Amino acid sequence: METITREQLRVLLEAGAVALIEALPAAAYAAEHLPGALNVPGALSAELAEGDAR
């Protein structure tokens, strides 16, 4: 996995080249999240990590 800088991430997000996903409980995401981040609740993120296509 390649490491990128915050500036590189910002450029990629602005270009629509990547999606930034946070796996937070809804309340935590609502309280604070990274700009441009989408939220995938914890249980769903675990299923996605396991390759569950449901």
KARACOR-V783635 format. One record per run of one state. SS is the DSSP state (h for helix, s for strand, l for the rest). FROM is the first residue (numbers start at 0). TO is the last residue. If there is no record, write none. Layout:
BEGIN
{{SS;FROM;TO} {SS;FROM;TO}}
END
This chain:
BEGIN
{{l;0;4} {h;5;14} {l;15;19} {s;20;21} {l;22;24} {h;25;30} {l;31;36} {s;37;38} {l;39;40} {h;41;48} {l;49;53}}
END
